[in-house]
Each structure stands twice: as C-alpha cells, then as structure tokens.
Amino acid sequence: MDLTPLKKSYNLPLLRSIQKQELVPTYFYNIVPDLPKTLPPPKLPNGEIAKPEMFEVLFTKEVVKQEFSNERFIPIPEELLKIYYEVGRPTPLLRAKRFEEAIGTTAKIYYKFEGALPTGSHKLNTAAAQAYYASKENVNMLVTETGAGQWGSALSLAGLLFGIKVRVYMTRSSYIQKPYRKILMQLYGAEVFPSPSDQTEFGRKLLSVEPDHPGSLGIAISEAIETVIKSKGNAKYSLGSVLNHVLLHQTIIGLEALKQMEYLGEYPNYVIGAIGGGSSYSGLAYPFMEHKLKNKSDITFIAVEPKAIPSITKGVYTYDYGDTAELTPLLKMYTVGHKFRTPPIHAGGLRYHGKAPSLCLLAELGYVKAISYHQTDVFNAAVLFAKSEGLIPAPESAHAIKAVLDIAREAARKGENITILFNMSGHGLLDLSAYDDYLSGKLKDYEPENIDLSYLPKID
C-alpha cells in the first residue's frame, strides 16, 4: 500500500464544540421491551430458565435488576452522571471530511469518538456504572476478564474512582502483544494475570497440557467466575460486554449521537460498528434502532466481525455457554462454540465465540446485517484513515472503518448522497505493535475451515 502523504486540502470541521453537558442523557435506554420478539431467556443445561437470583452469586443486585428489567429507560444516578462529566462525556462527534476526500466519495461520514475517554475506549461507560453500583453494595473487589485490555483498563480506573480493588485475567496473547495495557491497569492499582493463569484451578488445568496456551475471552471469563465463586461473597464479577445491562449502559453513546446529529440537522442512512461481544456497536446503534423498530426510520445497520472468529456470519443461532469452562448459564446467541480455538489476531476485543443475545436476535430477524473481514484488509483501511484524519484507530474500530470505506466507495460509484455514522470505539495508541506487524508485512490472516458445534447442548 502507498504510504506517501495524501495531497488534499485539510479543512477539518471537527465539531468539537458539540460537547455541552446537556447532551449527556440522564437515562440509559433498554431495548428489551422494544424488541420485535421476546428475548430468549438464559437457561440451565437441563433446559430450565435461569432465575435472576442465580445471577446474584456473581453480580451486584442492581446490575441483576437491570439485566432482567423491562423498563425502557433506566435513570442514571446523579453521582454517576457527575463521573461521566469528569471523564469527558459527551464524547466528540466528528465529521471525517479528509477521509471522505481520500476516498473520493459523495457520502458524508461521521464518527463518535469514544477514544477520547481516559482509557482510550467506550468501555469506561459501563465500568463506571458497575463500579458505582458495587460501591453502594459494599463490594470489596471486582473481578473480570479482558481481551485487548481496554475493558480491563476501564474497570481498573473505575475501581480506583470508587475505591474498589480490581483483579483482571487478560488473555495471554494480548498480555504478550499489548504490554502497555497491562501497565496501565497496574498503574490504576489492579492485579493483572495472563490467562490461562496459575491462579485458578481451570487455568492450571489448561497450562498443564499447553504451557504457552494463547488464551481466549471464554477462558478468561471462566477464571474470573471461578475466583468470584471461591471468594464466598467478598468479590463480584464485572462483565464488559454481551449481557443486557452492559449494552444499556453503553447506549449513552447513541443517545448523545442522536442529539449531536440533530444539532447538525443530520440523520444517518447507515449505522456501522465492530462487534466482539457487541457492546460498543449496540451502544451506538440501539437508540437509532428504536426508531427503526417503531417504523420511524429505514436505517441500514451493519455489524462487522473478523473472519477469524465469524460468530454471526458462519456460526449458529443457538444456546451456548458464555465461557469455556461451562460455569455460566447458557445464552441464545450466534456462536462458533465455547470450545472454539480463537486465533491470536490483533483485535483482541473481538476474540469472543458468541455475541450479545439482543443483537443476535435482531440479526436473526434481519434488522442487523453482519459482515466479516480479514485483518490485513482491516489494517489497510485503518492506515488510510490514520493518514487522512490523523487519529489511529484501535484494531477493533478499524473493522468498522473497513465497512465504511467499502460503502462510501460504492456510494461514489453510484453517485449517492448518503450519511454514514460509525463508532470509533477506541484509539490505537497502545496497539502500535499491531501496526508495526502490518507495516513490516508480518500480519497474518486467519479463517476457520470448519466449525464443529456438535458438542453444544440441545436446548430449545
């Protein structure tokens, strides 16, 4: 790829003035009551529905209440709202004018820049909320997993803000590839262990067979849950994606974006984002999806995943465990199987075998279209974006950028005047080793030849 500077005029309408506190919503949006079909409930291996009180072993009571809530709007407590202001909400809505020029498109491209938050991604939105609720219930420690390290970094900071200890199990491949994320977590006072680790029975079992196991989010989740269960109530589990309560916390992104686009007199034809578990994309998309579900818009929703872990594009919509050790209830979702060996791609946050149940239901019903890309194609798009906009995308966000690039080029070919909105869910300043691999030609593509799901439990 040509890496010479782009010869374009750099007129940047960055819209940074649209950052007034009144744009931050005072509530979270819960899509569950607006879904076109009832969301399949979590279940036990025998087919019984998992009751809310079962989740209280792992999560705080308030989080469990939100997880099973049918209330459309969940108020944001004043103390939490103050934290959102302090960490930099609302985040900027930016016009990617120079990227448009680089593409030569007739499309207008906007992006919500969550990388402006202190830990560099959207993850702080739910981390702060979960830590706040934990502090009100006198929880001593929050335990979690992390892939690329963005979620672990966010929870580490949130724990610091609310005076709660944090322990993080970081997938071993990312622990090695992204040492600065580990250091950031440690600076905030968190304990960080490569997963699989020697801290849990499940981790030791895996290491005894394969000492250099690259790990996965499913494995790290299992280690975090085992730690919480053995703590006998002294610790609670904190999850960064997938479940309803996490997604509703993230809708602060889309609720802000709605107001910011209204301020500009704009409305998107496309809403695009990357999906690992689905929280960043759902956070942007769901407030706009409400309009589509109520027949008030005809937005096209596109969710982008890696070809290396093609949960929706090649997986099956069925019940599966959320973790590798089968400690969690089963969720109805698109999955490549909880025993799927996730390859060590650089988009560590997308290395999850399943997806959020609500997002999967919308995909199953045709409201969301999923597409997938190889990471070399993703990094090609990311470098073009960095050269034109000056911001380096996280490898996860770069998946969305690749889809934006393709749609914008098609719009140029057809002469269509469309508006695209995507979630720049994180910056890539701590992912430069990935870009180094790209620039040096070391980046490899992965795609499973076949996906064996025969071991999954048969649950209706």
N, C-alpha and C positions, 0 to 999 in steps of 0.2 A: 504493500500500500504506500502511496506517495505521502511522505511526511513533511513536505515543504509547507510553509505558512500559506493560509488562504489569502488570495488577493481580493479582498472585499472591503467595502466601507463598513466601519464598526460603529453603527448607530444603534445603541442599546437602550430600548425602552424597558428597563428592568422592573418597573412598577414597585420599587421598594417602598414607596410612600404608602402603599395599601397595607399597612401593618398596625392599624389602630387597635387598641384593646377591645373595643366594642365589636370587632369582627370575631373574637373568640366566643364560641357558643357557651351558654350556661347549662347545657344538657348534652348527653350522648344520645345518638339515635340507635334504637334497637330494631333491626329489620325483621325480626322473627314474626311479629304479628302481621306484617305486610307481605310475607312470602305467599306465592300463589298456591302452594300446597303445605300441609303441616310438615314441619321439620321432623324427620325420623329421630326418635329419642335414642340416647345412649343405652346400650344393652349389656347384659352379662353373658358369659359364654353359654349359659343354658337357655338363652333367649328372653329372660325376664328383663323388664325395663329397670335400668339403674336409677334408684331414687336419689333425690337431692342430698339427703343426709349422708349418703355414702361418699359424696364428694367432699364433705366437711372434714373427713380424715386428712385430706390433702390441702384443701384451700380454706381461706378465711370465709366466714359465714356470709359476709356482704358480697363477696365475689360469687359464691354459690347462688345466692339470691338473684344476682344479676344474670348468671348463666341460665337460669330457668325462668327468667322473667318474660312476661308477655306485655309489659308496659312499653309503649312506643318510644317514650322519652324518659331518660334517667337523669335526674338533676346532678350537676357537678357541684360538690361541696365547695363552699367559699374558700376554705383553706387550700384545697387542691387547685382551685382556679387561680389563686394567688401564686402558687408554684408555677403554673403554666405561664403566667405573665413573666415571672422572674427568669425562666429558662429561655424565653424568646418567642412565645406564641403571641400573635399569629405568625406563622412562617410565611416567607415571601411567595407570592405567585408571580412567576417570571414569564415574559414573552421571549421565546427562543428565536429572535429575529435573525441573528447571524447564522444560526443553524438552518433556518429557512433559506437564507441566501446561499449557503453552502450546498444545499440540496437542489436549489432552483425550483422551489415548489410554489404553488398557488395557495397552499394551506397555511393557516395560522396555527402556530404551535405554542401552547402554554404548558408550564410545569410547576407543580407545587414542590418547593424545595425544602424537604424535611431535613436535609443535611445541615441546615443552619442551626439545628439544636446542638447543645454542648457535646453530646457523644456522637454526633455525626449521622444520626438516622431517626426515623419515626418511632423507634422502639420506646423512647422515653415517655411517650403519651400514655401507654398502659403501665409501664414500670412505675411511674409516679403514682398512678391511681392505685395500683395493687399495694405499693408500699404504704400509701396513706391509709388504706383500709386495714392493713396489717397492724399499723401503729395504733389504731383505735381499738384493736382487739389484743393489744399487749403481746404480739408475736415477737419472739426473741431473734429468730433467724429465718430468712427466706432462702430457699434452695432452688436452683434452676439449672437448665442446660443452655448451651449456646453453640451456634454453628460458626458463622464468620466472626462472632464476638460482639456484634452490635447489640444484641439483646442482653448479653452478659454485662456489657459496659453500661447500658442504660439502667439495668436493675442495680448495679453496683452504686451508681450515682444516686438513684432513688433511695436505696438503703441508707446512704450517707445523709441524705436530706432529712430522712425521718428517723434516724437513729436505730437502724436495724442491721444486724450482721447479714452478710450475703455470702453464700457458697455457690460456685459455678463449676459445672462439668462442661468443659469445652471439647468438642470433637477433636481427636488427636491430629487429624490432617490440618485443621485450621490452627490448632495450637502451635504447630510447627511452621505453617505458612505465614501466619499473621501474629508474630510475637508482640507487636506493639499494642494489639487489642488486649492481650493478656496483661501487659504492663499497665495499661490504662485502668483495667479493673482493679489491679493490685494497688494502684495509686489512690483509688477510691476506698480502699480498705477491704476488698473482697478476697476470699480464698479462691484460687483457681486451680483446677486439676485437669490434666489431659484425659479424655475419655475414649476408650475404657481405661479406668484407673485402678489403683490398688486400694482405693478407699471403700469399695463396696464388694459384696460377695459376687454380684453379677460381673463387675469389672474384672475381678481377679480370675474368674472362670474363663472369660474371653482371652485374657492375657496369657493364661497358662497354655492355651492352644496356639495363639498367634501373638507373640510379644510386641510386634510392631503394627498391630491392628489399627487401620486409619480411623476407625470410629464412625459414628453416624448420629444424627439427631435422635433417632429412635433409641439407640444405646444410651446416649447421654440422658435422655428423659428417664429411662429405667433406673439409672444410677441416682438421679435426683430424687425420684419417688421412693426408692429403697431407703435413702438417707432420711427422708421425712417420716416414713413409716416406723423406722427404728428409733427415731427421736422421741417417740411416745408423747407427742403433743407440744414439744418445745420448739418445733420448726414447722413451717408451712411451705408448700410448693408454690412456685410462681411460674406461669407459662407465658411465653411471648407471642404465641400465635394460635391459630386453629379454632379454639373454643369461642363461644358466643360472646362472653364477657370481654375477651381481648379485642375482638372485632368492633364491639360497640364503643370501647374506649378510643379506638383509632378513628372513629367517624368524626372526631374533631377536625381531621384533615379535610374531609369532603365538605363538612358544614362551613368551614372557613372559605374553602374554594368557591362554594356556591355564592357566598356574599361578595367575594372578591371579583368573580366574573360578572355578577350583577352590577357591581360598581363600574365595570368597564363596558357594560352593555353587550356582553358576550355570553354564549352558551355553547357547549361542546357538541359536536357530532359524534366524536369518538372519545371514550374514556379508557385509558390503557394503563396497565401496571404489571409488574413482575409478581409471580406467585411462588412462594416456598410453602408456607402453611396457609397463606392467604390474607394476613392481617393488613399489610400496607395497601394492597390493592383494594380490599374491601373497605378499608378506612376512607379512601378517596371515593370509591365508586358508589357505596351504598346510599349516601344522601341523594345522589343523582339517580340511582336505581329506583328509589321511592317514586320518582316522577314517572319512570317507565312502567312500573307495576301499577300505577294509577292512571295509565294511559294519557299522561301529560307530556310525554316526550317520546322520541324514537331514537335515542342514543344507541350507538353500537358499542358494546362493552367487550374489550379484548384483554384476556389474561395470558401472560407469557411465562412459560416454564422452560427449563433446559431439556434438551433431547436426552441428556444423560439420566435424568430422573423424570420420565414423562408420565406423571401420575394421571392427569386428565386425558392427554392425547393418546396414550396407549394403555392406560390402566383400566380398572373395572370399578364400576359404582356398586359398592357392596360394604358390608360390615367388616371392619378390621380393627385391630388393636392400634392405639396411638403410640405404643412403644414396642421395643424389640423383645423385652423380657415378659411381655404379656401381663403387666401389672395393672394396666388401665382398663376401664370399661371399653367396649367396642363402639366405634362410631360409624355411621353410614356416610361413606365418602368415596371419592375416587382414590384409588391406591394402586401402587405397584407391589404391595405386600410388605408387612413389617419386617420380614427377613431379607428384603432386597438389599443387595450389597451396593451401597451408594458410592460411586467413584469420586475421587478427590478433586472435583472441579473447584475453580477459584471462587465461584459464587456459593460460599459455604452456607449462606442463609436459605438457599433453595435446595439443599440436600435433605429433603424430607420425603418420606414414602407416600404420605397422604396429603389431603387438603382440608380446609375448613368445611364442615358439613353444610353450612348455609350456602357457601359459594358453590359447593359441588351440586347441591340441589338446583341452584339457578343455572349451572352449566348443563345439568341433565335435562332441564326443561327448555333449554335453548336461549335463555336470557343472556348468558355469557358465552363467548366463543374463546376456546383455548387454542393457542398455537405454541410451537416449540422451536428452538434454535440451538445450533452448535455454539460452543463458547468462542470459537475463533471468529465466527460471523458477528457475535455479540460484541467482542472487543474491537472489531473493525468499526462498528457503529459508534462505540464509546470513544474511540480516538478521534473520529470526525467531530463528535460533539465537543470533546475537550478542546480541540483546535479552534472551534468556532465560538463556543460560549465561554471558554476559559475555566469551566468547572469540570473536575474529574469525577465521573460517576462511580459509585460503588458497582462492582461486577453484577450485583443483583439488579440494580436500577438499569444497568446497561441493557438488560434483556428487554425492558420496556422501550428503550431508545431504539433498539433494532426494529421493533414493530412500528414505531412512529416513523422511522426512516422509510420503511417499505410502503406504508400507507401514504406518506407525504409524496413520495416519488410517483406512486400510482395516481394521486390527485393531480400532479403536474402533467402526467401523460394524458389524463382525461380533461384537463383544464377545469377541474372542480375547485370551487372556493369553499373549503371545509375548515372547521375548527377542531383541533386535537388538544386534549388535555391528558397529561400523564403524570404519574407520581415519581418524582426524583427522590426516592425514599431514603437515600443516603449518599454521602460523598465517598470518594475512593482514596482519600489521602493516606489512609492506613492500609491500603491494598496495593501499594506500588510494586510489591514483589510480583503480583499478578500481571501488572503492566510490563514489568521487566521481562517476564516469561514471554509475553506477547511480542515485545519488540525484538527479543533475541531468537524468536522462532521456536521456543520450547513448548508453547501452548499445545495441548493435545485435545482432540475431540473424543467423546465417549458416547456410545449409544448401545443400549442392551439389544442383543439379537433376539432374545425371547424372554418373556416374563412369566415365571411359574407361580401361579396363585392357587395351586391345587391344595395347599395346606391350610388355606383360610377356612375358618369355621363357617358352616352353612346356617346362617341366621336370616330369617325373613324380616 
